[in-house]
Structure formats: structure tokens, C-alpha cells
């Protein structure tokens, strides 16, 4: 880009101005002024000069709907008060508590099995030692075969103490069970035989199912728990099982007949909606031409605001309030939504300019009524505005803008409406804009924009035909054809204008366009070459992360290309000390074995920020820098944290072994963080199977969710599930040729954590 075509962000005057404390307020004020100027000529009130007894010179219709608000509201309150509260029986609570009980017994059995296995290993080891001591070595033990299987073997350690078993059990149990169940209960369960545990499990699950199969309100929980404990007592279980089963039963019972606020509110809302309003309808004929003005008609004209002889400032004030509300809601939305408009004043300026173009298009098209041609006002290509915002800024902002444009259009096109608002034009603009936004969410390519234009044209035809039919008037083929033709032209023209304007906004505001992302993804880029040469393992890791994250982002409607390019550069910081990361060690000795955990922590934690610094030095786009800096969030280096705790008796703070953050601010950063952890973990699996891969992926996502790593981005639970499915599909395609299906072997947690952290 030449000197004369530098983006506005590189202009000195804007660099100073955009940091001014009042610049955002000024831009919103400017937008509000433009909105007011576009609509003010359409709200100037019309006054009638009539009196009681005179004849109407023309048909007079009410410009607004007037109702007796006090009486209507009173009826609504009475109707809502008569609705009783609704309670709902939640059978899923019983299922979850039964499942919880099964999980507790499964975990107890697992820990007991581990303790028994440890004891068996100790006994076997001692037996072998005793045999050697008696001189009864087998040929294999004497070394005739070139060494023994037990030579140099270490003792398997001490038997698991009760405290160790308890610690292990609490680590496996769900958080609530681990915190609330007494130590005596857990020890009692651990000391039972497997047969006793199965008997106890059957008794407990039967008691839970029986008690919770009936309605239990919140104030009846204690009574239900007493009933559960009584049933345990009457179950005939052995005495050692009685006390722990009672406490487990008390712990498991909860309310399942709960107040259903949604159903109650729905019932009350239904009752309120069934209350009829007494009102004068907008567009209602108050008096026909030539009919006398009676006192009743005169009162109706007064209520409708048609008899004011003095200058009525209310419409001007009302429009000002409407504009203030619209701009305030926009400001709040942009400040709360996780988009670039939240802090980037350059993008806010671009938004104001694009919105102003939309207002100009609407205002120019509104003068089409002068031509008196059916449907000519529908030709306004206002969908261009939201297409530009979708491609250049954010689809959610485009949807909010669709609402604002619809409101504005309903006022600007009110020439043929009885009231101040033209609902037909407002609905048409709203659906046209929203439809084009939805079509462009998944892809911003030029051909997609052209397709969006055709889609919007077809949608516009359906919308206008539907609205014309809803009005219930007689339609002619000519009227329908003309309206449909103008509506279709609006969609096609919007796409053409969008394609023509995008390059100007990309160049003028330095937008990270698709072409720029494709350029950054080239393997010949200096930084990618540096990763390939200095850290080839990291390069391979980044490519796989790119494949995983791109597919996942596209599956949830995020920017897949940005995710791919961001993944290529996310571990650039590893090139500073490549051999301290396991994928680059190439079977060499691990340098972390020779240094302290705190030094290892420092080296590992530094790599996102080293990478971000290197990206800034090369003036890479902010979006790529943010991904490099945020992909680990504030996660914990578990391996080195526990290693440090084991090597010292001093207190080791968990926060000292967490990445400083920030957490992922965008969906792309969050998905890349998930893919980064998944790739490293799957790489460590000895025999990856589809089931093991899916279990691992969902555990990583669950751990990050519970750790609050997604708190600052707008990923939903549904989208996380979609991400998990997409990553699993990609991984299964990657590992399909090497998948075997051996029996499941429990892997050691320390080795897993080591690979994850180093990866």
C-alpha cells in the first residue's frame, strides 16, 4: 500500500483524535443527529380546522391507536392475579440423583480396586525377594538369558493408606459429593466387599427412585429425606451398611416438584393477552367525507391529536427520544458485545459512515412516492448496509443494525400511512436486512455476496407478496409484479454496491480481509519459515491445530480462515527456546529434567507472550497477535505445579503456575486454545480410537469450561458441543489409518499432564 493510500489508523491526525476521551460520544452524537435529520420531516404533525356541527371536507382517519390505559392495565392486573402458581414435576432430578449414586459407588470400587492391586503387587514382589533369598532362582532369574525381568526392579511402594484412598476417591468424585460426604461414610464404603457394595448400591438407588418418584416440594425435602432414611432402615441391610447408606440417602434426596416460573409467567401472560383493549385503531375511519362532526367524533379527533391549533412540539420531542433510545441501545450493545467496536474507535467511525450510507439510500428512495408508481419505494438497496457490516465488522452488529434501519425506514416511508409509522416498509426492510445477514454469516467471499444478493432478491419478493396478501385487499397481477420487481432489484443492487464498496473500506480502515488472511497463510511468509526451520515439530503441531480449529470455527459460524491463520502463528514464541517443548525434542533428553519446576514454568509460560511480541515487531494484524496471546488463557501448568509441590515443603501458590492471560476474547481464540490442547493430548495416545478421542476432547473442553476459560468470549454450550464434534471428526480422519481397537488400558495421569503441558 502506497503512502497516499494508507489506512486511516496510520494517519497522524486520526491517531491523536481516536484516543480523545470524547471521541466515542461524539461519534454517537453524530449518528443520532443524522438519524434525527433523516426522520424529522416525516413527523411534522397535521392539524385540522373543524368544529362540532360542521361537515367533514375529507375522510379523516386516526393517525394513532388510542386506548384507556388505566382501565386496560387494571383488567390485566386482575387477570394476572387470578392465575395460580404452576409447579412442575422434574423426573430428570431423580435420574440425575440415581446416576450420582452410581458414580459414587463406581468411584469407590475403582479406588478399592487400585488399593487391592497395589497390595497384590507388594505381595508378589516380596515373594520374589524371598525366593531369591532362599537361593531358588529360576534360569531366567540367574541371568542365563542375558538379564532378568526383575533385575533392578523397584519395589512397588507402600500399600495405599486410608488417607491416600480417601484423597484419591475425593479427586474422582463429583465436586459436591467430595465436599459434602463425611470421611466416615467414604471409609465405610471403601472397607466393604464388592458384594456388599453392590447390595448397598441396589438399596440406595431403589430408595432414591422410590422416594423421588413422588412430588417433593422445597419445603418437603427434609421430610422426604427422613422417609428415605426410614426405607434404608427397613431394607434389611447389614448393620455396617446402615449408617453410610442413611447419609447417602439423605445426601441424594432433593426437591423435584419445583415452582415453574416460566410456565407461571406464560399462564399470566396468556391471561393478560386475553384482556381486550378499548381503543381507537390507527387508520380507523373517524368520519367520512361530507358526514357531520358530532361531539363524539370531535372527542375522538381530540384524542387522536388532530385538533391542536398551536405548534405541537411533542412529535419533535418524541422523535428526539426515539433517536436517543436507539443510539443509547446501540451504544450499550456495542460496549457489551465482544466485537472490535467495543474499543476500536476506527471501526466505530467506519460503522457510522456505513450507517449514514444506509440512511442516505432510504431517504433518497422515500422520494419515490412522488412518482406515484406502485412499489417504487421498495427499490432502496438498504441491505447493502448490513452486508457491509457483516463482512467488515460483525454479524451480530449487523442484526442489531437491521432493527435500527427497520425502525428508521418505517418513519421515513410514512407518506402513504395513516399514522407516523409505515409498518409495511419497516417489516420489508427488517426481513431483507436480516435475511442477507444470515446468508453471509458463514462466508464472506465475493461469490457468496453475489449469492446473498440473489437470496435477498428472492426473500424480498416473498416478503412483499406476503405483506400484500396480509392486508387483505384486492390485488392485480400488475401491482404484484411491479412491487416484486422493485423488491428483487433492491437485493441485487445491494450486493453489487457491497462488492463495489468493500475494497474502499478495507483499504481506508485497514480491515483484515480474506485476501490478507490468504496472504498471511502462505508457507513462504518469513515467520512461518522461521517456525518450520527452528521448530519443525511446532510447525507440524500448528498445521494440525489449524485443521482442527478451522473446521470447528466454520461449524459454529466463526471465521474459519482467521482461525487457520491464527493457528499457524499461535506458537511462534516456541522458536525462542524450541527444545524446551516436547514436539521439538526428537527423542533427545528432556531439558526440563535438569532444571527447577519454577524455571520450567517461566519458560513454558513465556512462549505466548514471546510470540505476541515477535508478531508485533513484524506488524502483524491485531487479531493474529491476540490469538497468540490468548490461546492458553489463564490455564494451570498442572505438571510443574504438582512437581514443585512435591519438591518442597513450602507453600506453592497455584496462581504462580497459571498463564497470566488474558482469557480468550473471541470464539476463534477459544477454539484454537481447545484445538491446541487436544492435538497435544491426542499425540500422546498410544492407541487412539474414536471413543478414546471423543472422551479426551470432551474432557479437555469440560476442564476449560469449569476453569472459566470461556467466561470472556461468547461461546455457547451448544457451540462447544459442535466444536467437540467437529474436532473429533477431523481427528478420526487424521488417525483412521493407524487406529487399533485393543482393550482399554488405564494410562498414568502424570504422563498425560506432562505431554499436555509441554505441548
N, C-alpha and C positions, 0 to 999 in steps of 0.2 A: 504494500500500500504506500503510495507516494505521500510526500509531505502535505500536499494540498487536499488529500482525501483521508486524513487521519480521523479516527473516531472522536466523538465529542469528549469522551473521557480523557483524551490526550491533549485537549485544548486547555491552555493555562487559565483562561477566564472561567471555564466551567469547573476546573479543578478547585478553584477558590470558592466559586459560588455554591457548588453542590454540598460543601461542608458547612454552609451557613446554617445557623440554628433555626432560622425561619423558612428555609427553602421548601421543605415539605409542606408546611402550612400554606405557603404562597402558591404552590402548585395546586393544592386542593381548592384554594380560594379561586384561582384562575379557572379551574374546571367548573366550579359552582357558578361563576359569572357567565361562562359560556352556556351552561345549561339554562340559566335564567333567561339569557338573551334569546336563546333559541325558542323558548316557550312563551315568553311574556305576551307577544302579540296575539296568542291564541286563547288567552284567559280574560281579555278585556270584556267586562260584563255588558250585556244589552238591557236597557231599561224600556218599559212600556208606559205609554201615557193613556191610561184607561180609567174609567170611573164606574161606580155601580149604576146600572140602568142603561149604559151605553152599549152599542153593539161592537163585537169584535171585528176588526178590519182584516184579520187573518187567523188561520189556525194557530193556536197557542199551545205549546207542549211544555211540560215541566223539564227544565234542564237538569234537575237532580231528583233523587229519591228522598222524600221527607217522611220521617216516622215519629211516633210518640215514644221517644226513647225511654222515658221514665216508666211508663206502663209496661212496655215490652220487657224491659230489664227486670221489673218486679215479677212478671209472669215467669220469666226464665229462672229467676232465683227460686221461686216457689216450686217449679218443676224439678229443678236440680236437688232441692232439699228433700223432696219426696222419694228420691231414689235411695234404696238401701245399699250399704256397702257390699261388695262382691268378694267372696272368698273362693279360693281355688285349691283343690287337692293336687299336690305335686307328687306324682308317683316316682318321678326321677330321683327324688330325695332318698326314697327307700333303696332304690337301685344303687345309688352312689354310696350309701352307708354300708350296704352289703358288700359292695366291691371294696370299700375301705377296709372292712373287717377281713376280707380275703387277702388283701395286700399285706395287712399286718401279720397274718399267720404265715403267708408266703415268705416274708422277710425274716420272720423268726426262724422258720425252717431252714432258710438259706444260711443264716448265721450259725445255727446249731450244727448244720452240716459242715460248715467251714471249721468249726471248733473240733468236731469229731475227726475230720480229715487231718487236721494238724496233729491231733493226738495219735492217730494211726501212723502218720509219718514218723513221729518221735519214737513210737514203739518199734517200728520197723528198723529205724536207724540204730537204736540201742541193741536190737537183736543182732544186727550185722556186726556191731562193735564187739559184742560178747562172743560171737563166733570167731572173730579174728583173735580175740584174746585167748581163746581155747586152742588156737593153732589149727582150726578146722577150715582152712581156706580152700576154696574151690580152685580149679586150674585157672579159671578166669581171674580170681582174686589174686593169685600168686604172680600175675604178670606175664604168664607164658604167652598170652595172646597180644602182647605189646602194650600192656597197661590194663587197669581195672576200671570198671564203671564207677566204683566208689572212691578210687584214689583221689585225694584232695577234696572230696565232697564235704561241704559244710553241714553242720548239724542243722536240722530244720527249725531250730529255735525252741522257745519255751511254749508250753501249752497256753492256749488263749485263756486269760483270766476272765472272771465275771465282768470286771470293769472294761476290759477290751471288747468283750462280746457286746456289752451294753453300748459302748461307743460306736461299734460297727453297726449295731442294729439301729441306733438313732440316726446314723448317717443315711441308712437305707429307707427309713420310714418317711412318710409324708410329714411335712413340717409341723402341722397341727398335732399329729399323733406323737411325734418325737418330743414336742414341748409339753403336752398335757398329760400323757400317760406316766404314771408313777414308776419309779425304778423297780419297786417290788413286783408290780404286775409284769413288767418285761422279763425280770429274772425268773418269775414263776413260769412264764411261757417257755423260756429257754430251757428250763430244767425238766420240762415234760418230755415224755417219749413221743415219737412221731404218731403213734396210735392215739395217745391221749390228746395230742394237738388236733388231730383230725376230728376226734369226738367233740372237743371244745369248739372247733370251727363250726361243725354242724349245729351244735346247740346255739351258738351265738347268732349265726346267720338266720336260723329258724326263728329265734326270738325277735330279732330286728324286723324280719319280714312280717311276722305276726303282729307285732305292736304297731309298726308303721304302715300297716295295711289299712288302718282306720284314720280318721281325721284327727290331727293333733294341732291345736292352735298354740300360739306362742305362750299363752298363759296356762297351757295344759302340759307343757313339756315336763315339768317336774313329776307330775302325776304319771305321765307315760313312762318316765324313767323308773319310777317305783314299780310300775307294772312289769317292765322288762326285767328288773332285778328279781321280782317275785317269780316270774316264769323261769328264770335261771335256777332259782332255789328249788322249784318244783320239777326241774328237768331230770333230777336223779343223777347228776354228775358227781364224780368223786370229790371228796372234800378238798383236796389240794387245788381243784379247778374252780371251786365255788367263788372265792374272793376275787381272783383276777377276772373271771367271767362277768361277775357283777359290775366291776368297774368298767370293763369293756362295753358292757351293755349300756351302762349309764352314759359313757362317752359317746356311744354311737347314736343314741336316740336324739332326734331334733324335730322341730316343728315342720309339718308338711301340709298343713291347711292354713295357707297364708293369705293375707289381705292382697287382693289383686287390684293394685291402683289403676293399672291400665284399663281393666275391664270396668271398674267403678267409674273412672273418668269417661270411658266410652258410653256407658249407660247414661250418665248425667249429661254428656254432650248430646246424645241422641234425644234425651228428653228436652234439652234446651232448643235443639234444632227443630223439634216438632211444634214449638211455640210460634204461631203465626204473628207476623208483624203487621200493624196497621200503618199504611204509608201511602204516599203518592209516588207512583213509579216514575223513574226517569223516562222521558219520552212519552209519558201518558198525555193524551189529549185533554186539556183542561177546558177548552172552549173552542167550538168550531167557528169558522168564518161566518159572520152575519148573526150569530147567536148572541143573546143579551148577556151582559156581565152581571150575574146575580151576586148577592152578598157572599154566598158560599164559594162561588168561583173567585170572587175578589180575595177572600181569605186564602184560598189555595194559591193564587198568584203571589200573595204576600209571603206565604211560607216558602214558595219556590224562589223568592228573591228577585222577582221580575218587576217590582213596583218601586224600587229605590230611585228617588228623584235626585238625590245628591250623589256625589262621587263615592263610589263604593271601593274602599281600599282593601276589603277582605280578599278578593281574588289575588291581588298583588302580594299581600301578606301570606296568603295560603300557598302561593307558588314559591315564595321565599322559604317557607317552612318545608315544603316538599323538597326543594333543592337542598336545603340544609340537611334534611334527613338522609337523602340519597348520598350526598357527599360524606356525611358522617358515617353512615353504614359502610360506604366504600373504604373510608379511612380506617375504620375499625377492622374490617375484613382484611385489608392489606397489611395491617400491623400485626394481625394474629395469625394469618395464613403463612405457612412455611414456604415462601416464594422469594425470589430475588427482589420483588417490590417491597419487601418488608424493611430493607435497609438501603437498597440501591436507589439513590435519587436519580441517577441517569436513566434507569429503567422506568422510574415513575414519570420522568419527563416524556419519555417515549410513549408511555401509556396515555398521557394527557393529549399528546399530538394525535395518536391513533383514534382516541375517543372523539377528539374535535373533528377529525375527518368524517367520522360516523354522523356527528351532529350536522355537519355541512351537507352530507348526502341526504339526510332526512329532510332538512329544511328546503333544499332545492326541489326535492321530489314533491313536497307538500304543495308547491305552487302549481302542480299538475291539475288541480281541481278547476283551475281557470279554463283549461282546455275543454272541460266538460266531456271527457272521453272515459267511458266505463273502464275502471280498473287501472287507469294510467298511474295512479299514485303507488301502485304495488311494484313499480319498476325500480324502486330505490334499492341499490345493492348494499344494504346495510350489513349483510352477513360478512362483507369484506372486513369489517371492524373486528369481529370476533375471530375470524380466520387469522388475521394478522396477530392478534393477541395470543391465540392458541399456539401458533408456530413460533413466535418470537419470545413470548413470556411464559404463560402458564394456562392450561385448560381450565382450571378452577376459576381463575380470574376471568377468563372468557365467559364462563357460565354466569358469573355474577354480573358481568357487563351486559350480557343478554337481557337480564332482568331490567337493568337501568335503561337500556335502549328501548325496550318494550314500553316502559312507563313513559319515556320521553316521546316516543312515536305516537302513543295513544293521545297525548295532548297536542302535539304538533299537527296531527291529521284530524282535528275535531271539526273541520268545516262542515261536514255533512252529518254531524252527530247532534242529537237534541241536547246533549249535555256537554260538559267540558272535556269529557274523555271519549275517545273512539275505541271501543273495546275490540272491534274487528281488526283495526290496524295494529293495535297493541298485541293481540294474540298472534297475528300473522308474523310480526317482527320477532316475537319471542320464540316461536317454534322454528322459524327459519334460522335464527342465530344459534339456538341450542342444538338443532339438528346438524348444522355444519360443524359445530364444536365437537360433538360426539364422534362424527365421522373422521375428524382429524386427530383425535387423541392418540391413536396407536401409531401413526406415522405422519411425518411432516415432509415427505418427499414431494417434488413438484408434480409428479403424476398423480399423487394422492390428492393434491389440492385441486387438480382438474376434475378428478373423480368426485371430490367433495362438491364442486360446483354443479355437476350433473345430479348428484344426490339431492342437493339443496333445491335445485330446479324442480325435481320430481316431488320433493316434500312440499314445496311451496304450492304446487298445483293441487295436491291433496288437501292441504290446509285451507286454501281459499275456497275450493269446491265444498269442503265440509262446512265451513262457516256460512257460505251462501245457502246451503241446504238447511242449516240450523235456524236460519232466520225465517224459514217457512214461507217465503214469498214465491210468486210465480217466476220461473227463470226461463230465459230464452237461450237457445244454443249460441247466439251471437254474444250475449253478455258473458256466459260461462267461458266461451272460447277466448274472448278478449282478456278477461281477468286472468285466466290460466296462462295465456301467452305472456302477459306482462309479469306475472309472478315467476314464471320459468326464466324469463330474461334476467330477472334480478339475481337469481342463483348463479347463472353462467357469468354474468358481468362481475359479480362479486369475486369469483375465482380468478378471472382474468386480471382484475385490478390487484388482487392479492399477490399473484405471481409477479406482476409488474412493480409493486411497491416493496416487496421483501428485500431485494438487493440494496435499495436505498437505506432501509432501516438497519440492515446488517452492517453495511459499511459505515453509516453515520453514527451508530451506537455501539459498535464492536461486539455484536451478538455472536455467541458461539454457535455457528451454523453447522448444518450437516456436512457441508463441504470442508469446513475447518476441522471437524472431527475426523473425517476420512483422511485428511492430510496428516493429522497427528498419529493416525493408526499405521502409517507406513513403517515397515521394518527398517527403512533406511534413516529414520529420524535419529539424530545423534544420541539422544538419551536412551532410546531403545537399543541402539547399537552398544551403548555402554553397559546396559544390563546384560545383553547377550554375551559380551566378551568378559566382563568382570564377574558376573554371577549367572552362569548359564542355567543352573538349577532354578534360580529365582525367575529367570525368563520363562522357562518351561512352566513353572508354577503359575506365573502371571497369565500365560496364554490359556491355561485350563480354567483359571478363575474368570477370565474374560468370557469364555464359552458358557460357563455356568451362570454368570451374572447377567449376560446379555439376554439369554433365553428367559430367565426369571423376571427381569425387568419388563421385557416385552409382554410377558404373560399377565402382568398386573397393570399394564398401561403406562409404565415409566419409560424413560428414554434409554432404550437398549443400546444404542450406539454410544451414548455417553458412558454407560456402564462398561462397555467393552474397552473403550479408550482409557477410561479411568483405571480399569484393572491392569492394563499394560504398564501403567506408571505407578501403581499404588505402593509397590515395594522398592521403588528406586533407591531409597535410603539404605537398603541392604548392600548396595555396591560399595559403601564406605568400609564395611567390615564383612565381606561376603562369607568368610569361612566360619563365622560365628553362628551361621544359620544352617540347619541340618541338610537342606536340599542342595547346598553347595559344598558339602564336606567330602563327597565322593569316597566314602569309606575311610577317610582319614580320621585321625584321633580327634575326638571332640574337645576343642579348647576350653569349653565350659567346665570340664572335669578338673582343670588346673587352677581355676580362679574362684573367688568367693561368689556366693549367690547374689550379693548386692552388686558386684561389678557386672555379673551376667545380666542382672536386671537392668542396669543402666544401659548396657549395650543393646539389649533387645528393645527396651522402651524407646530408645533414641531413634530407631530407624524410621518411624512415620514422619518425625519432625525433621530429620536429616533429609528425607526425600522431599518434603514440602519446601525446605529451604533451597534445595537444588532446583526444584521446579520454578520457584520464584526467581532465581538467578537467570533462568532461561526464559523468563517472562511467559510462562505457560498460562493458559486460561485459569481463572479463579476456581471454576468448577472442578478441574483436574487436581488443583492443589488441595481443595477441600476434601476430596476423596482420599488422597494420600494421607491427610492429617487426621481424618475421622474414622478410617475403616476399622481401627481397633477400639474406638470409643474410650471407655474407662474400664475396660475389662481387666481381670486379675491374672497376673502371671502365677498360676497356681503351683507349677512345678518348683520354681525358685522360691516362692513364698514358703511352701512347706519344707523345702530343703533348708532354707535359712532358719526356720523354727526348730528343725531337728538338730542344727549345728550349734545352737546357742541357747542358753537358759534365759537370756534377756528377752524382754518383750519385743516382738516383731510386729509392727503395725501393718495391717492389710493394705491401707492406702498407700504405703511406701512401695508396694508391688503392683499398683494399678497404673495403667496408662493415664496421663493427665487429661486426655480428651482433646477436643470436645467430642461428645457423642455424635452419632450420625444425625445430620440436619436434613438430609434428603433421603428419599426412598432408594436412590441409586447407591449412596454411600452405605446405607444399611444392608442392602442386598450384597454388595461387594464384601462387606465385613463377614456376612454369613458364608458366602462362597469361599472366602479366604480360609476360614476355619474348617469348612467342610473338606476342601481339597487337601489340606494338610493332614486331616484326620483319616480320610479315606486312603491316602497314600501309605499310611502306616498299617493298614489292614492286611493280614496275611492271606485270607481267602474271602475277598469281597463277594457277597451275594446280594441280590436285590433286597432281601429282607433286612440284612445287616446294614446295608447302605441307608435304607429308609429310616431305620431305627436311629442310626447315628445322626442323620440330617435333622430329624425332628428333635432329638435331644439337644443338639447344638442350638437350634432356634429357641427351644424352650429355656435353656440356660440363659441365653442372651435376653430373652423376654423377662425372665424373673430377675435378672440383674439390672433391669431398667435401661438397657442399651438402646431401646427403640422409643424412649419417652419423648425425644425431641424431634422425631420425624413423624410423618403422617401415614405410616404403615398400619393397616387394619389387620385384625386377626384373620379375616378371610384372605387378604393378600398374602399374609405369612404362610397360610396353608397352600396357596397357589405357588408361592416361591419354593416351598418344600417339594411339591410335586414336580415342578419344572426341573429343579436341581437333580432330583432322583432320576428322572427320565434321561437327562443328559449324562449323568454318571453311569447309568446302566448301559447306555450306548457306548460309553468310553471303555468300560471294563467287560463288555459282553464276551469278548474272545478269551478272557482269562478267568471267567467266573467258574468256580467249582462249587460243589454243594456237600462239603464234609459236615460232620456233626459239629454243632456249635461248641466252641471251646472258650471258656471264660478267660479274657485277657486281663493282664495286670493293669490296674488303674495308673500306677506311676509311669509306666512306659507310654500309655496313651497320652497323659498330660505332657510328658517330655516332648513327644513328637508335635503335639499341638502348639506348645509354646515356641519351640524352635522354628516351626513353620510359619 
